[in-house]
Each structure stands twice: as C-alpha cells, then as structure tokens.
Amino acid sequence: MVNNNYDQDNELDEINRQIEEELNNYNPEEDEKPKKQFLTISFLGTLMLLIMILLGIFKTVF
C-alpha cells in the first residue's frame, strides 16, 4: 500500500516536471496566428455588389 502511494507520487512528480518544462519552453509569440483583415478588397467588392442589388430591388418595389 505504501509502495503504491510512492509510485503514484513519483508519476505525479514526473508529470508535473514535464508540464513545467513545456511551460518554460513555451513561446507565445511563435504560437500567434496571423489576424485576418476585415476590410479586404474582396469583402468590399462583395459588399458593394450586395448594396447595389438591394438598392435595385428597393427601387423596383417602391
């Protein structure tokens, strides 16, 4: 029973050491994903087309 508890403690200590090593080696700047641009040319083109279509529908209905 005491030996089993000792083995579990050793396993937990080893896991904690591995986690601490990974955290020490972690560089958040490497993990950054490039941010997506919101106002791209394709987005603006699609938005302009949508506005023109909606204005055309609006003019014909009203």
N, CA, C, O and CB atoms as a CASP TS submission, in Angstrom:
PFRMAT TS
TARGET T0000
AUTHOR 0000-0000-0000
METHOD Language model
MODEL 1
PARENT N/A
ATOM      1  N   MET     1       0.825  -1.185   0.000  1.00  0.00           N
ATOM      2  CA  MET     1       0.000   0.000   0.000  1.00  0.00           C
ATOM      3  C   MET     1       0.874   1.255   0.000  1.00  0.00           C
ATOM      4  O   MET     1       0.611   2.194  -0.753  1.00  0.00           O
ATOM      5  CB  MET     1      -0.941  -0.006   1.207  1.00  0.00           C
ATOM      6  N   VAL     2       1.901   1.275   0.833  1.00  0.00           N
ATOM      7  CA  VAL     2       2.792   2.430   0.885  1.00  0.00           C
ATOM      8  C   VAL     2       3.571   2.532  -0.420  1.00  0.00           C
ATOM      9  O   VAL     2       3.808   3.633  -0.917  1.00  0.00           O
ATOM     10  CB  VAL     2       3.758   2.328   2.091  1.00  0.00           C
ATOM     11  N   ASN     3       3.970   1.396  -0.975  1.00  0.00           N
ATOM     12  CA  ASN     3       4.729   1.375  -2.226  1.00  0.00           C
ATOM     13  C   ASN     3       3.875   1.905  -3.374  1.00  0.00           C
ATOM     14  O   ASN     3       4.377   2.633  -4.230  1.00  0.00           O
ATOM     15  CB  ASN     3       5.221  -0.055  -2.541  1.00  0.00           C
ATOM     16  N   ASN     4       2.598   1.553  -3.403  1.00  0.00           N
ATOM     17  CA  ASN     4       1.693   2.023  -4.438  1.00  0.00           C
ATOM     18  C   ASN     4       1.533   3.539  -4.366  1.00  0.00           C
ATOM     19  O   ASN     4       1.517   4.208  -5.399  1.00  0.00           O
ATOM     20  CB  ASN     4       0.332   1.335  -4.309  1.00  0.00           C
ATOM     21  N   ASN     5       1.417   4.081  -3.169  1.00  0.00           N
ATOM     22  CA  ASN     5       1.294   5.524  -2.970  1.00  0.00           C
ATOM     23  C   ASN     5       2.576   6.226  -3.427  1.00  0.00           C
ATOM     24  O   ASN     5       2.532   7.306  -4.016  1.00  0.00           O
ATOM     25  CB  ASN     5       0.997   5.848  -1.481  1.00  0.00           C
ATOM     26  N   TYR     6       3.722   5.589  -3.143  1.00  0.00           N
ATOM     27  CA  TYR     6       5.005   6.147  -3.550  1.00  0.00           C
ATOM     28  C   TYR     6       5.119   6.185  -5.071  1.00  0.00           C
ATOM     29  O   TYR     6       5.630   7.156  -5.630  1.00  0.00           O
ATOM     30  CB  TYR     6       6.158   5.334  -2.951  1.00  0.00           C
ATOM     31  N   ASP     7       4.643   5.127  -5.749  1.00  0.00           N
ATOM     32  CA  ASP     7       4.668   5.085  -7.217  1.00  0.00           C
ATOM     33  C   ASP     7       3.778   6.175  -7.811  1.00  0.00           C
ATOM     34  O   ASP     7       4.149   6.816  -8.794  1.00  0.00           O
ATOM     35  CB  ASP     7       4.217   3.702  -7.724  1.00  0.00           C
ATOM     36  N   GLN     8       2.614   6.382  -7.219  1.00  0.00           N
ATOM     37  CA  GLN     8       1.713   7.428  -7.713  1.00  0.00           C
ATOM     38  C   GLN     8       2.333   8.811  -7.529  1.00  0.00           C
ATOM     39  O   GLN     8       2.211   9.671  -8.401  1.00  0.00           O
ATOM     40  CB  GLN     8       0.356   7.356  -6.989  1.00  0.00           C
ATOM     41  N   ASP     9       2.992   9.021  -6.402  1.00  0.00           N
ATOM     42  CA  ASP     9       3.656  10.303  -6.161  1.00  0.00           C
ATOM     43  C   ASP     9       4.762  10.536  -7.178  1.00  0.00           C
ATOM     44  O   ASP     9       4.928  11.649  -7.677  1.00  0.00           O
ATOM     45  CB  ASP     9       4.227  10.355  -4.739  1.00  0.00           C
ATOM     46  N   ASN    10       5.522   9.482  -7.487  1.00  0.00           N
ATOM     47  CA  ASN    10       6.590   9.613  -8.478  1.00  0.00           C
ATOM     48  C   ASN    10       6.021   9.926  -9.853  1.00  0.00           C
ATOM     49  O   ASN    10       6.570  10.750 -10.584  1.00  0.00           O
ATOM     50  CB  ASN    10       7.429   8.334  -8.535  1.00  0.00           C
ATOM     51  N   GLU    11       4.911   9.264 -10.210  1.00  0.00           N
ATOM     52  CA  GLU    11       4.278   9.541 -11.501  1.00  0.00           C
ATOM     53  C   GLU    11       3.802  10.987 -11.565  1.00  0.00           C
ATOM     54  O   GLU    11       4.015  11.672 -12.565  1.00  0.00           O
ATOM     55  CB  GLU    11       3.098   8.582 -11.743  1.00  0.00           C
ATOM     56  N   LEU    12       3.163  11.446 -10.504  1.00  0.00           N
ATOM     57  CA  LEU    12       2.666  12.823 -10.483  1.00  0.00           C
ATOM     58  C   LEU    12       3.815  13.828 -10.539  1.00  0.00           C
ATOM     59  O   LEU    12       3.715  14.852 -11.214  1.00  0.00           O
ATOM     60  CB  LEU    12       1.821  13.065  -9.227  1.00  0.00           C
ATOM     61  N   ASP    13       4.899  13.536  -9.833  1.00  0.00           N
ATOM     62  CA  ASP    13       6.057  14.428  -9.882  1.00  0.00           C
ATOM     63  C   ASP    13       6.645  14.487 -11.286  1.00  0.00           C
ATOM     64  O   ASP    13       7.041  15.554 -11.753  1.00  0.00           O
ATOM     65  CB  ASP    13       7.126  13.973  -8.883  1.00  0.00           C
ATOM     66  N   GLU    14       6.701  13.348 -11.951  1.00  0.00           N
ATOM     67  CA  GLU    14       7.242  13.315 -13.314  1.00  0.00           C
ATOM     68  C   GLU    14       6.338  14.089 -14.268  1.00  0.00           C
ATOM     69  O   GLU    14       6.819  14.843 -15.114  1.00  0.00           O
ATOM     70  CB  GLU    14       7.404  11.861 -13.799  1.00  0.00           C
ATOM     71  N   ILE    15       5.044  13.900 -14.130  1.00  0.00           N
ATOM     72  CA  ILE    15       4.099  14.639 -14.984  1.00  0.00           C
ATOM     73  C   ILE    15       4.219  16.136 -14.721  1.00  0.00           C
ATOM     74  O   ILE    15       4.211  16.928 -15.664  1.00  0.00           O
ATOM     75  CB  ILE    15       2.639  14.163 -14.736  1.00  0.00           C
ATOM     76  N   ASN    16       4.330  16.533 -13.467  1.00  0.00           N
ATOM     77  CA  ASN    16       4.489  17.951 -13.129  1.00  0.00           C
ATOM     78  C   ASN    16       5.773  18.511 -13.707  1.00  0.00           C
ATOM     79  O   ASN    16       5.787  19.645 -14.187  1.00  0.00           O
ATOM     80  CB  ASN    16       4.473  18.147 -11.616  1.00  0.00           C
ATOM     81  N   ARG    17       6.847  17.747 -13.673  1.00  0.00           N
ATOM     82  CA  ARG    17       8.119  18.209 -14.252  1.00  0.00           C
ATOM     83  C   ARG    17       7.990  18.403 -15.761  1.00  0.00           C
ATOM     84  O   ARG    17       8.499  19.374 -16.322  1.00  0.00           O
ATOM     85  CB  ARG    17       9.252  17.204 -13.943  1.00  0.00           C
ATOM     86  N   GLN    18       7.296  17.455 -16.410  1.00  0.00           N
ATOM     87  CA  GLN    18       7.108  17.582 -17.861  1.00  0.00           C
ATOM     88  C   GLN    18       6.278  18.817 -18.200  1.00  0.00           C
ATOM     89  O   GLN    18       6.590  19.544 -19.143  1.00  0.00           O
ATOM     90  CB  GLN    18       6.430  16.323 -18.429  1.00  0.00           C
ATOM     91  N   ILE    19       5.235  19.046 -17.436  1.00  0.00           N
ATOM     92  CA  ILE    19       4.384  20.220 -17.684  1.00  0.00           C
ATOM     93  C   ILE    19       5.164  21.507 -17.447  1.00  0.00           C
ATOM     94  O   ILE    19       5.066  22.447 -18.235  1.00  0.00           O
ATOM     95  CB  ILE    19       3.132  20.187 -16.780  1.00  0.00           C
ATOM     96  N   GLU    20       5.933  21.552 -16.373  1.00  0.00           N
ATOM     97  CA  GLU    20       6.736  22.752 -16.093  1.00  0.00           C
ATOM     98  C   GLU    20       7.763  22.993 -17.189  1.00  0.00           C
ATOM     99  O   GLU    20       8.018  24.138 -17.563  1.00  0.00           O
ATOM    100  CB  GLU    20       7.442  22.623 -14.737  1.00  0.00           C
ATOM    101  N   GLU    21       8.351  21.923 -17.704  1.00  0.00           N
ATOM    102  CA  GLU    21       9.339  22.071 -18.779  1.00  0.00           C
ATOM    103  C   GLU    21       8.669  22.607 -20.040  1.00  0.00           C
ATOM    104  O   GLU    21       9.215  23.487 -20.705  1.00  0.00           O
ATOM    105  CB  GLU    21      10.035  20.720 -19.075  1.00  0.00           C
ATOM    106  N   GLU    22       7.488  22.082 -20.373  1.00  0.00           N
ATOM    107  CA  GLU    22       6.774  22.577 -21.542  1.00  0.00           C
ATOM    108  C   GLU    22       6.385  24.044 -21.373  1.00  0.00           C
ATOM    109  O   GLU    22       6.485  24.828 -22.316  1.00  0.00           O
ATOM    110  CB  GLU    22       5.530  21.730 -21.800  1.00  0.00           C
ATOM    111  N   LEU    23       5.943  24.411 -20.177  1.00  0.00           N
ATOM    112  CA  LEU    23       5.571  25.806 -19.934  1.00  0.00           C
ATOM    113  C   LEU    23       6.786  26.731 -20.006  1.00  0.00           C
ATOM    114  O   LEU    23       6.681  27.859 -20.488  1.00  0.00           O
ATOM    115  CB  LEU    23       4.892  25.941 -18.569  1.00  0.00           C
ATOM    116  N   ASN    24       7.919  26.263 -19.535  1.00  0.00           N
ATOM    117  CA  ASN    24       9.133  27.080 -19.602  1.00  0.00           C
ATOM    118  C   ASN    24       9.604  27.250 -21.039  1.00  0.00           C
ATOM    119  O   ASN    24      10.173  28.285 -21.387  1.00  0.00           O
ATOM    120  CB  ASN    24      10.246  26.454 -18.759  1.00  0.00           C
ATOM    121  N   ASN    25       9.371  26.244 -21.877  1.00  0.00           N
ATOM    122  CA  ASN    25       9.801  26.310 -23.277  1.00  0.00           C
ATOM    123  C   ASN    25       8.776  26.993 -24.171  1.00  0.00           C
ATOM    124  O   ASN    25       9.060  27.259 -25.339  1.00  0.00           O
ATOM    125  CB  ASN    25      10.076  24.917 -23.800  1.00  0.00           C
ATOM    126  N   TYR    26       7.596  27.279 -23.648  1.00  0.00           N
ATOM    127  CA  TYR    26       6.528  27.867 -24.454  1.00  0.00           C
ATOM    128  C   TYR    26       6.845  29.316 -24.796  1.00  0.00           C
ATOM    129  O   TYR    26       7.190  30.115 -23.926  1.00  0.00           O
ATOM    130  CB  TYR    26       5.187  27.781 -23.715  1.00  0.00           C
ATOM    131  N   ASN    27       6.722  29.637 -26.067  1.00  0.00           N
ATOM    132  CA  ASN    27       6.932  30.999 -26.534  1.00  0.00           C
ATOM    133  C   ASN    27       5.635  31.465 -27.195  1.00  0.00           C
ATOM    134  O   ASN    27       5.322  31.024 -28.301  1.00  0.00           O
ATOM    135  CB  ASN    27       8.149  31.087 -27.528  1.00  0.00           C
ATOM    136  N   PRO    28       4.878  32.343 -26.543  1.00  0.00           N
ATOM    137  CA  PRO    28       3.576  32.741 -27.101  1.00  0.00           C
ATOM    138  C   PRO    28       3.698  33.479 -28.433  1.00  0.00           C
ATOM    139  O   PRO    28       2.750  33.484 -29.218  1.00  0.00           O
ATOM    140  CB  PRO    28       2.838  33.618 -26.109  1.00  0.00           C
ATOM    141  N   GLU    29       4.828  34.091 -28.697  1.00  0.00           N
ATOM    142  CA  GLU    29       4.989  34.812 -29.960  1.00  0.00           C
ATOM    143  C   GLU    29       5.045  33.851 -31.137  1.00  0.00           C
ATOM    144  O   GLU    29       4.611  34.200 -32.235  1.00  0.00           O
ATOM    145  CB  GLU    29       6.254  35.672 -29.928  1.00  0.00           C
ATOM    146  N   GLU    30       5.572  32.642 -30.932  1.00  0.00           N
ATOM    147  CA  GLU    30       5.617  31.651 -32.001  1.00  0.00           C
ATOM    148  C   GLU    30       4.228  31.118 -32.308  1.00  0.00           C
ATOM    149  O   GLU    30       3.943  30.741 -33.445  1.00  0.00           O
ATOM    150  CB  GLU    30       6.549  30.502 -31.626  1.00  0.00           C
ATOM    151  N   ASP    31       3.369  31.085 -31.312  1.00  0.00           N
ATOM    152  CA  ASP    31       2.061  30.463 -31.443  1.00  0.00           C
ATOM    153  C   ASP    31       1.005  31.417 -31.981  1.00  0.00           C
ATOM    154  O   ASP    31      -0.124  30.997 -32.238  1.00  0.00           O
ATOM    155  CB  ASP    31       1.622  29.924 -30.117  1.00  0.00           C
ATOM    156  N   GLU    32       1.343  32.681 -32.156  1.00  0.00           N
ATOM    157  CA  GLU    32       0.366  33.654 -32.630  1.00  0.00           C
ATOM    158  C   GLU    32      -0.035  33.359 -34.058  1.00  0.00           C
ATOM    159  O   GLU    32       0.810  33.119 -34.920  1.00  0.00           O
ATOM    160  CB  GLU    32       0.919  35.067 -32.523  1.00  0.00           C
ATOM    161  N   LYS    33      -1.339  33.380 -34.297  1.00  0.00           N
ATOM    162  CA  LYS    33      -1.851  33.192 -35.643  1.00  0.00           C
ATOM    163  C   LYS    33      -2.008  34.571 -36.274  1.00  0.00           C
ATOM    164  O   LYS    33      -2.345  35.536 -35.588  1.00  0.00           O
ATOM    165  CB  LYS    33      -3.208  32.405 -35.637  1.00  0.00           C
ATOM    166  N   PRO    34      -1.769  34.662 -37.554  1.00  0.00           N
ATOM    167  CA  PRO    34      -1.962  35.973 -38.190  1.00  0.00           C
ATOM    168  C   PRO    34      -3.434  36.369 -38.135  1.00  0.00           C
ATOM    169  O   PRO    34      -4.329  35.560 -38.376  1.00  0.00           O
ATOM    170  CB  PRO    34      -1.465  35.950 -39.661  1.00  0.00           C
ATOM    171  N   LYS    35      -3.651  37.628 -37.812  1.00  0.00           N
ATOM    172  CA  LYS    35      -5.022  38.121 -37.697  1.00  0.00           C
ATOM    173  C   LYS    35      -5.585  38.348 -39.098  1.00  0.00           C
ATOM    174  O   LYS    35      -4.892  38.830 -39.994  1.00  0.00           O
ATOM    175  CB  LYS    35      -5.080  39.435 -36.854  1.00  0.00           C
ATOM    176  N   LYS    36      -6.842  37.993 -39.260  1.00  0.00           N
ATOM    177  CA  LYS    36      -7.481  38.175 -40.553  1.00  0.00           C
ATOM    178  C   LYS    36      -7.890  39.630 -40.710  1.00  0.00           C
ATOM    179  O   LYS    36      -8.354  40.271 -39.768  1.00  0.00           O
ATOM    180  CB  LYS    36      -8.703  37.243 -40.703  1.00  0.00           C
ATOM    181  N   GLN    37      -7.708  40.131 -41.912  1.00  0.00           N
ATOM    182  CA  GLN    37      -8.113  41.500 -42.183  1.00  0.00           C
ATOM    183  C   GLN    37      -9.613  41.537 -42.443  1.00  0.00           C
ATOM    184  O   GLN    37     -10.162  40.652 -43.099  1.00  0.00           O
ATOM    185  CB  GLN    37      -7.330  42.083 -43.383  1.00  0.00           C
ATOM    186  N   PHE    38     -10.255  42.550 -41.933  1.00  0.00           N
ATOM    187  CA  PHE    38     -11.701  42.666 -42.100  1.00  0.00           C
ATOM    188  C   PHE    38     -12.052  43.354 -43.414  1.00  0.00           C
ATOM    189  O   PHE    38     -12.937  42.894 -44.135  1.00  0.00           O
ATOM    190  CB  PHE    38     -12.311  43.434 -40.927  1.00  0.00           C
ATOM    191  N   LEU    39     -11.377  44.435 -43.728  1.00  0.00           N
ATOM    192  CA  LEU    39     -11.715  45.217 -44.917  1.00  0.00           C
ATOM    193  C   LEU    39     -10.811  44.849 -46.088  1.00  0.00           C
ATOM    194  O   LEU    39      -9.983  45.655 -46.513  1.00  0.00           O
ATOM    195  CB  LEU    39     -11.608  46.716 -44.619  1.00  0.00           C
ATOM    196  N   THR    40     -10.967  43.647 -46.605  1.00  0.00           N
ATOM    197  CA  THR    40     -10.181  43.240 -47.765  1.00  0.00           C
ATOM    198  C   THR    40     -10.899  43.706 -49.033  1.00  0.00           C
ATOM    199  O   THR    40     -12.067  44.090 -48.989  1.00  0.00           O
ATOM    200  CB  THR    40      -9.961  41.691 -47.782  1.00  0.00           C
ATOM    201  N   ILE    41     -10.203  43.668 -50.137  1.00  0.00           N
ATOM    202  CA  ILE    41     -10.787  44.125 -51.400  1.00  0.00           C
ATOM    203  C   ILE    41     -11.950  43.228 -51.808  1.00  0.00           C
ATOM    204  O   ILE    41     -12.969  43.718 -52.295  1.00  0.00           O
ATOM    205  CB  ILE    41      -9.720  44.153 -52.512  1.00  0.00           C
ATOM    206  N   SER    42     -11.808  41.922 -51.615  1.00  0.00           N
ATOM    207  CA  SER    42     -12.906  41.024 -51.997  1.00  0.00           C
ATOM    208  C   SER    42     -14.139  41.270 -51.128  1.00  0.00           C
ATOM    209  O   SER    42     -15.269  41.215 -51.613  1.00  0.00           O
ATOM    210  CB  SER    42     -12.462  39.549 -51.881  1.00  0.00           C
ATOM    211  N   PHE    43     -13.914  41.542 -49.845  1.00  0.00           N
ATOM    212  CA  PHE    43     -15.047  41.838 -48.959  1.00  0.00           C
ATOM    213  C   PHE    43     -15.735  43.128 -49.393  1.00  0.00           C
ATOM    214  O   PHE    43     -16.962  43.189 -49.461  1.00  0.00           O
ATOM    215  CB  PHE    43     -14.578  41.950 -47.490  1.00  0.00           C
ATOM    216  N   LEU    44     -14.942  44.160 -49.687  1.00  0.00           N
ATOM    217  CA  LEU    44     -15.535  45.436 -50.103  1.00  0.00           C
ATOM    218  C   LEU    44     -16.265  45.292 -51.432  1.00  0.00           C
ATOM    219  O   LEU    44     -17.333  45.877 -51.615  1.00  0.00           O
ATOM    220  CB  LEU    44     -14.453  46.520 -50.213  1.00  0.00           C
ATOM    221  N   GLY    45     -15.708  44.525 -52.358  1.00  0.00           N
ATOM    222  CA  GLY    45     -16.373  44.301 -53.644  1.00  0.00           C
ATOM    223  C   GLY    45     -17.699  43.590 -53.463  1.00  0.00           C
ATOM    224  O   GLY    45     -18.704  43.970 -54.065  1.00  0.00           O
ATOM    225  N   THR    46     -17.701  42.556 -52.631  1.00  0.00           N
ATOM    226  CA  THR    46     -18.946  41.827 -52.361  1.00  0.00           C
ATOM    227  C   THR    46     -19.965  42.734 -51.684  1.00  0.00           C
ATOM    228  O   THR    46     -21.152  42.683 -52.006  1.00  0.00           O
ATOM    229  CB  THR    46     -18.673  40.593 -51.482  1.00  0.00           C
ATOM    230  N   LEU    47     -19.517  43.551 -50.763  1.00  0.00           N
ATOM    231  CA  LEU    47     -20.414  44.472 -50.073  1.00  0.00           C
ATOM    232  C   LEU    47     -21.020  45.479 -51.050  1.00  0.00           C
ATOM    233  O   LEU    47     -22.214  45.773 -50.976  1.00  0.00           O
ATOM    234  CB  LEU    47     -19.666  45.205 -48.951  1.00  0.00           C
ATOM    235  N   MET    48     -20.209  46.007 -51.959  1.00  0.00           N
ATOM    236  CA  MET    48     -20.717  46.972 -52.943  1.00  0.00           C
ATOM    237  C   MET    48     -21.761  46.317 -53.851  1.00  0.00           C
ATOM    238  O   MET    48     -22.805  46.908 -54.129  1.00  0.00           O
ATOM    239  CB  MET    48     -19.555  47.544 -53.792  1.00  0.00           C
ATOM    240  N   LEU    49     -21.476  45.091 -54.313  1.00  0.00           N
ATOM    241  CA  LEU    49     -22.441  44.392 -55.156  1.00  0.00           C
ATOM    242  C   LEU    49     -23.749  44.149 -54.416  1.00  0.00           C
ATOM    243  O   LEU    49     -24.829  44.331 -54.978  1.00  0.00           O
ATOM    244  CB  LEU    49     -21.860  43.067 -55.639  1.00  0.00           C
ATOM    245  N   LEU    50     -23.655  43.746 -53.184  1.00  0.00           N
ATOM    246  CA  LEU    50     -24.844  43.489 -52.383  1.00  0.00           C
ATOM    247  C   LEU    50     -25.665  44.762 -52.194  1.00  0.00           C
ATOM    248  O   LEU    50     -26.893  44.734 -52.279  1.00  0.00           O
ATOM    249  CB  LEU    50     -24.453  42.907 -51.025  1.00  0.00           C
ATOM    250  N   ILE    51     -24.991  45.862 -51.941  1.00  0.00           N
ATOM    251  CA  ILE    51     -25.692  47.145 -51.768  1.00  0.00           C
ATOM    252  C   ILE    51     -26.381  47.551 -53.062  1.00  0.00           C
ATOM    253  O   ILE    51     -27.524  48.009 -53.042  1.00  0.00           O
ATOM    254  CB  ILE    51     -24.708  48.251 -51.320  1.00  0.00           C
ATOM    255  N   MET    52     -25.687  47.385 -54.193  1.00  0.00           N
ATOM    256  CA  MET    52     -26.299  47.748 -55.483  1.00  0.00           C
ATOM    257  C   MET    52     -27.506  46.870 -55.794  1.00  0.00           C
ATOM    258  O   MET    52     -28.518  47.362 -56.294  1.00  0.00           O
ATOM    259  CB  MET    52     -25.268  47.632 -56.617  1.00  0.00           C
ATOM    260  N   ILE    53     -27.406  45.574 -55.500  1.00  0.00           N
ATOM    261  CA  ILE    53     -28.538  44.669 -55.738  1.00  0.00           C
ATOM    262  C   ILE    53     -29.713  45.062 -54.851  1.00  0.00           C
ATOM    263  O   ILE    53     -30.851  45.122 -55.315  1.00  0.00           O
ATOM    264  CB  ILE    53     -28.131  43.195 -55.473  1.00  0.00           C
ATOM    265  N   LEU    54     -29.441  45.329 -53.576  1.00  0.00           N
ATOM    266  CA  LEU    54     -30.518  45.717 -52.664  1.00  0.00           C
ATOM    267  C   LEU    54     -31.148  47.038 -53.070  1.00  0.00           C
ATOM    268  O   LEU    54     -32.366  47.193 -52.990  1.00  0.00           O
ATOM    269  CB  LEU    54     -29.996  45.811 -51.239  1.00  0.00           C
ATOM    270  N   LEU    55     -30.328  47.997 -53.506  1.00  0.00           N
ATOM    271  CA  LEU    55     -30.884  49.284 -53.969  1.00  0.00           C
ATOM    272  C   LEU    55     -31.740  49.087 -55.210  1.00  0.00           C
ATOM    273  O   LEU    55     -32.786  49.721 -55.348  1.00  0.00           O
ATOM    274  CB  LEU    55     -29.753  50.292 -54.267  1.00  0.00           C
ATOM    275  N   GLY    56     -31.306  48.217 -56.114  1.00  0.00           N
ATOM    276  CA  GLY    56     -32.107  47.931 -57.314  1.00  0.00           C
ATOM    277  C   GLY    56     -33.434  47.302 -56.961  1.00  0.00           C
ATOM    278  O   GLY    56     -34.465  47.671 -57.522  1.00  0.00           O
ATOM    279  N   ILE    57     -33.423  46.357 -56.038  1.00  0.00           N
ATOM    280  CA  ILE    57     -34.675  45.732 -55.593  1.00  0.00           C
ATOM    281  C   ILE    57     -35.556  46.757 -54.904  1.00  0.00           C
ATOM    282  O   ILE    57     -36.767  46.787 -55.126  1.00  0.00           O
ATOM    283  CB  ILE    57     -34.392  44.549 -54.644  1.00  0.00           C
ATOM    284  N   PHE    58     -34.963  47.590 -54.077  1.00  0.00           N
ATOM    285  CA  PHE    58     -35.713  48.607 -53.339  1.00  0.00           C
ATOM    286  C   PHE    58     -36.395  49.597 -54.294  1.00  0.00           C
ATOM    287  O   PHE    58     -37.547  49.976 -54.086  1.00  0.00           O
ATOM    288  CB  PHE    58     -34.779  49.359 -52.376  1.00  0.00           C
ATOM    289  N   LYS    59     -35.656  50.016 -55.360  1.00  0.00           N
ATOM    290  CA  LYS    59     -36.223  50.975 -56.314  1.00  0.00           C
ATOM    291  C   LYS    59     -37.367  50.363 -57.113  1.00  0.00           C
ATOM    292  O   LYS    59     -38.353  51.042 -57.399  1.00  0.00           O
ATOM    293  CB  LYS    59     -35.141  51.479 -57.265  1.00  0.00           C
ATOM    294  N   THR    60     -37.244  49.075 -57.479  1.00  0.00           N
ATOM    295  CA  THR    60     -38.313  48.470 -58.307  1.00  0.00           C
ATOM    296  C   THR    60     -39.552  48.176 -57.468  1.00  0.00           C
ATOM    297  O   THR    60     -40.668  48.235 -57.984  1.00  0.00           O
ATOM    298  CB  THR    60     -37.812  47.164 -58.977  1.00  0.00           C
ATOM    299  N   VAL    61     -39.384  47.870 -56.218  1.00  0.00           N
ATOM    300  CA  VAL    61     -40.541  47.539 -55.384  1.00  0.00           C
ATOM    301  C   VAL    61     -41.261  48.798 -54.933  1.00  0.00           C
ATOM    302  O   VAL    61     -42.491  48.833 -54.913  1.00  0.00           O
ATOM    303  CB  VAL    61     -40.110  46.715 -54.165  1.00  0.00           C
ATOM    304  N   PHE    62     -40.525  49.815 -54.577  1.00  0.00           N
ATOM    305  CA  PHE    62     -41.154  51.028 -54.020  1.00  0.00           C
ATOM    306  C   PHE    62     -41.107  52.116 -55.016  1.00  0.00           C
ATOM    307  O   PHE    62     -41.581  53.220 -54.748  1.00  0.00           O
ATOM    308  CB  PHE    62     -40.479  51.477 -52.732  1.00  0.00           C
TER
END
